[in-house]
Amino acid sequence: MSTILTVTLNPTVDAAFEVDRLISEGKNRARRCSVRGGGGGINVARCVGRLGGSAVALHTSGREVGRRLDRLLDEEGLDHRRIEIGSDTRDAFVVAETFSGHSYHIVPAGPELTEAETQRCLDAILTAAQHCSYLVISGSVPPGLRDDFCAEVARRIQSRRTRIVLDIAGMQLRNILRENVFLIRFDRREAAELIGRPIDGFAAARAANDHLLDLGAADHAITTVGALGAVYSNREAHHQISAPPPPLPPRSDACAGDSLIGALTYRLAIGDPCLRACEYGVAAAAATVLLPGTEIFTRAAVDTLVTEVHTRTIERSQAARAQS
């Protein structure tokens, strides 16, 4: 299997709690469910491992919380490499309310990196990527990170055989649109801001993917549409991937996007075509939202749900004629 490197520039130590019902007065007595290292790329690496693959998680780590993060990842057996920074890694927490079935993910901004730390991150990514077939950059970035950081990574890696998979937001995403990478995943919020309309169905998701592909920013694009599923698009066609009907009410979407990217990249690394990998990713996301807090799918659940994923293919030229 091809080697996968994930990058988490702004990781977390995620503590998950459960309460019967949140109240605004007095104390909310909680049951602690789990404490684990988190952040986009770390979660993606965890998903790859859950499916039987292997990934190296490259991440920043600072001070006391950073040491706790390293210890948690070591205890989990996750293959990871730390990039030392001078400020504390951030803490985050998830509160699951059993009465409503809703979860609330509280995430602070995180530490600000110095110029020297930013350069250290860039050097570490470029060095590690030399030995990998897939580079996944996922999750938020630290405040103050220069807006073209991810774009610079893409420029510096273009001449190599490493395929870049991105799940990023804000100015990092907007600057990457001037480059070309293998695959970009849009969530509904980022896609809506880019095309100036809500992503309320498959048609709007197709428009978001068209925007990416027409710019030449990516060879493959996938935009998620909540419980409906996602649209995966390449140069030739749009593929509307309908998510399986959930056997249980959803509980938390905290790691749904990371589950999609982790499962998708794993399937690409073992040789699946991109459409099949995206279908498997949609099933993984569907399996994850059934679980509380930052829990991720089981492989058995994904293998069951993927049989209920349905795809409709529309030629991009046909879709363009229908809109005109």
C-alpha positions in Angstrom: 0.0 0.0 0.0 1.2 3.5 -0.7 2.4 5.6 2.2 0.1 8.2 3.6 1.3 11.3 5.5 -1.2 13.5 7.3 -0.5 17.1 8.5 -2.2 18.7 11.5 -0.9 22.2 12.1 -3.3 23.0 15.0 -4.0 19.7 16.9 -6.1 19.3 20.0 -6.4 17.2 23.1 -10.1 16.4 22.9 -12.0 15.5 26.0 -15.5 14.1 25.5 -18.2 14.3 28.1 -21.8 13.2 28.3 -24.6 14.9 30.3 -28.3 14.0 30.6 -29.5 17.5 29.8 -27.6 20.8 29.6 -28.9 23.4 32.0 -28.0 27.1 32.2 -28.0 27.3 36.1 -26.0 25.4 38.6 -23.6 22.6 37.6 -23.9 20.2 34.7 -22.7 16.9 36.2 -20.9 15.0 33.4 -19.6 11.6 32.7 -16.2 11.6 31.0 -16.3 9.4 27.9 -12.8 9.7 26.4 -9.7 11.8 26.1 -7.7 11.6 22.9 -5.5 13.5 20.5 -7.4 15.2 17.8 -7.3 17.6 14.9 -8.0 17.0 11.2 -4.9 15.1 10.1 -4.6 13.1 13.4 -8.2 12.0 13.0 -7.5 11.1 9.3 -4.5 9.0 10.3 -6.7 7.3 13.0 -9.3 6.5 10.4 -6.7 5.0 8.0 -5.5 2.8 10.9 -9.1 1.7 11.7 -9.4 0.4 8.2 -6.2 -1.6 8.4 -3.9 0.8 6.7 -1.0 2.9 8.1 -0.4 6.6 8.0 2.2 8.9 9.6 0.6 11.8 11.5 2.9 14.9 11.4 1.7 17.6 13.9 2.8 20.5 16.0 3.2 20.0 19.7 3.8 22.6 22.4 4.5 22.6 26.2 2.4 20.7 28.7 -0.6 20.1 26.6 1.6 19.1 23.7 3.4 16.5 25.9 0.0 15.1 26.9 -1.0 14.9 23.2 2.2 13.0 22.4 1.6 10.6 25.3 -2.0 10.0 24.2 -0.9 9.2 20.6 1.9 7.0 21.8 -0.5 5.0 24.1 -2.9 4.7 21.1 -0.2 3.3 19.0 -0.6 6.0 16.3 2.6 6.5 14.2 3.2 10.3 14.6 6.0 12.9 14.4 6.0 16.0 16.5 7.0 19.5 15.4 8.1 21.4 18.5 6.5 24.8 19.1 6.8 27.2 22.1 3.2 27.7 23.1 0.7 25.2 24.5 -1.2 23.0 22.1 -4.9 23.7 22.5 -7.5 21.8 24.6 -10.9 21.2 23.2 -14.0 19.4 24.5 -17.2 17.8 23.3 -20.4 17.7 25.3 -23.0 15.1 24.3 -26.5 15.7 25.6 -28.4 12.4 25.9 -31.8 14.0 26.1 -31.6 15.6 22.7 -29.0 13.4 21.1 -27.0 16.5 20.2 -23.3 17.1 20.6 -21.5 20.4 21.1 -17.8 20.7 20.0 -16.0 23.6 21.8 -12.7 24.4 20.1 -10.5 27.4 20.9 -8.3 29.1 18.2 -5.0 27.6 19.3 -1.5 28.9 19.6 0.1 31.5 17.3 3.2 30.2 15.5 6.4 32.3 15.2 8.0 32.7 11.8 10.7 30.3 12.9 8.1 27.7 13.9 6.2 28.2 10.6 9.4 27.6 8.6 10.0 24.5 10.8 6.6 23.2 9.9 7.2 23.8 6.2 10.6 22.1 6.3 9.2 19.1 8.2 6.3 18.6 5.7 8.5 18.9 2.6 11.0 16.4 4.1 8.4 13.8 5.2 6.5 14.1 1.9 9.5 12.9 -0.1 8.7 9.4 1.1 4.9 9.4 0.7 2.5 8.8 -2.1 -0.3 10.8 -0.5 -0.1 14.0 1.6 -3.3 14.9 3.5 -3.6 18.4 5.0 -6.7 18.6 7.1 -8.2 20.8 9.8 -7.8 24.4 10.9 -4.6 26.3 11.0 -3.1 28.3 13.9 -4.0 32.0 14.1 -1.6 34.2 12.3 -0.2 31.5 10.0 0.6 33.2 6.7 -2.4 32.8 4.3 -0.4 31.2 1.5 1.2 28.4 3.7 -0.7 25.5 2.1 -0.3 27.0 -1.3 3.5 27.1 -0.8 3.4 23.5 0.2 1.6 22.6 -3.0 4.0 24.6 -5.1 7.0 23.0 -3.6 5.6 19.5 -4.0 4.3 19.9 -7.5 7.3 18.3 -9.2 7.1 15.2 -7.0 4.9 12.1 -7.3 3.1 12.9 -4.0 -0.7 13.4 -4.5 -2.0 16.2 -2.3 -5.5 15.8 -0.6 -6.8 18.9 1.0 -9.6 19.6 3.5 -8.9 23.1 4.5 -10.8 26.4 4.9 -10.6 30.2 4.9 -7.7 32.0 3.3 -5.7 28.8 3.1 -8.3 27.4 0.8 -8.7 30.6 -1.3 -5.0 30.8 -1.9 -4.7 27.1 -2.9 -7.2 27.8 -5.7 -4.3 29.4 -7.7 -2.4 26.0 -7.6 -3.3 22.5 -8.7 -3.6 19.6 -6.3 -5.0 16.1 -6.6 -8.2 16.4 -4.6 -10.0 19.1 -2.6 -12.9 18.4 -0.3 -15.4 21.2 0.3 -17.8 21.3 3.3 -21.1 23.1 2.8 -20.0 26.3 4.5 -16.8 26.8 2.5 -18.5 25.8 -0.8 -21.4 28.3 -0.1 -19.0 31.2 0.5 -17.1 30.4 -2.7 -20.0 30.2 -5.1 -22.3 32.7 -3.2 -25.3 30.4 -2.7 -26.3 27.8 -0.1 -25.3 24.2 -0.7 -28.8 22.8 -0.2 -28.7 19.9 -2.6 -26.7 18.1 -5.2 -27.1 20.8 -7.9 -25.4 23.4 -5.7 -22.6 20.9 -4.9 -22.1 20.3 -8.6 -21.7 24.0 -9.1 -19.1 24.2 -6.3 -17.1 21.4 -7.9 -17.4 23.0 -11.3 -15.9 26.1 -9.9 -12.9 24.2 -8.5 -12.3 22.2 -11.7 -12.8 25.2 -14.0 -10.1 27.1 -12.1 -7.7 24.1 -12.4 -7.3 24.1 -8.6 -7.8 20.3 -8.4 -8.1 17.3 -10.6 -10.8 15.8 -8.3 -13.4 17.6 -6.1 -15.9 16.4 -3.6 -18.5 18.6 -1.9 -20.5 17.2 1.0 -24.2 17.8 1.3 -24.9 16.8 4.9 -27.2 13.8 5.3 -27.8 13.6 1.6 -24.3 12.5 0.9 -21.8 14.2 -1.5 -21.0 15.0 -5.1 -17.6 13.8 -6.5 -16.6 15.4 -9.7 -13.7 15.0 -12.2 -13.0 16.4 -15.6 -15.6 14.3 -17.3 -18.6 13.8 -14.9 -20.4 14.6 -11.7 -21.2 11.6 -9.4 -24.0 12.2 -7.0 -23.3 9.8 -4.1 -26.4 9.3 -1.9 -25.6 8.5 1.7 -27.2 5.3 3.2 -30.3 5.8 5.3 -29.1 6.0 8.9 -30.2 3.0 11.1 -30.1 5.3 14.1 -30.5 9.1 14.7 -27.2 11.0 14.2 -25.4 11.9 17.4 -22.2 13.9 16.4 -20.7 15.2 13.2 -17.4 16.1 14.9 -15.3 13.7 12.9 -17.5 13.0 9.9 -15.4 15.0 7.4 -12.2 13.5 8.7 -13.8 10.0 8.4 -14.6 10.7 4.8 -11.1 11.9 3.9 -9.4 9.1 5.9 -11.5 6.3 4.3 -11.2 7.9 0.8 -7.4 8.3 1.0 -7.0 4.7 2.4 -9.0 3.3 -0.6 -7.0 5.4 -3.0 -3.8 4.1 -1.5 -4.8 0.5 -2.0 -5.6 1.1 -5.6 -9.3 2.0 -5.8 -10.5 4.4 -8.5 -11.5 7.8 -7.1 -15.2 7.2 -7.4 -15.2 4.0 -5.5 -12.9 5.6 -2.8 -15.4 8.5 -2.5 -18.3 6.1 -2.1 -16.5 4.4 0.7 -15.7 7.8 2.3 -19.4 8.7 2.3 -20.2 5.4 4.0 -17.5 6.1 6.6 -18.9 9.5 7.4 -22.4 8.0 7.7 -21.1 5.5 10.2 -19.3 8.1 12.2 -22.3 10.5 12.7 -24.1 7.7 14.5 -21.5 7.8 17.3 -21.1 10.3 20.2 -18.3 12.9 20.6 -15.2 12.3 18.6 -15.7 8.6 18.1 -15.1 7.2 14.6 -16.6 4.4 12.7 -15.8 0.7 12.9 -14.7 -1.0 9.7 -17.6 -3.5 10.0 -20.1 -0.6 10.1 -18.6 1.0 7.0 -18.5 -2.3 5.0 -22.2 -2.7 5.8 -23.3 0.8 5.0 -21.3 1.1 1.7 -23.6 -1.5 0.2 -26.4 1.0 0.6 -24.6 3.9 -1.0 -26.1 4.8 -4.4 -24.4 6.9 -7.2 -25.9 8.7 -10.1 -23.5 9.9 -12.8 -24.1 13.0 -14.9 -21.8 14.1 -17.6 -20.5 17.6 -16.9 -21.4 18.7 -20.4 -24.9 17.4 -19.9 -25.2 19.2 -16.6 -24.0 22.5 -18.1 -26.6 22.3 -20.9 -29.4 21.6 -18.4 -28.4 24.8 -16.5 -28.2 27.0 -19.6 
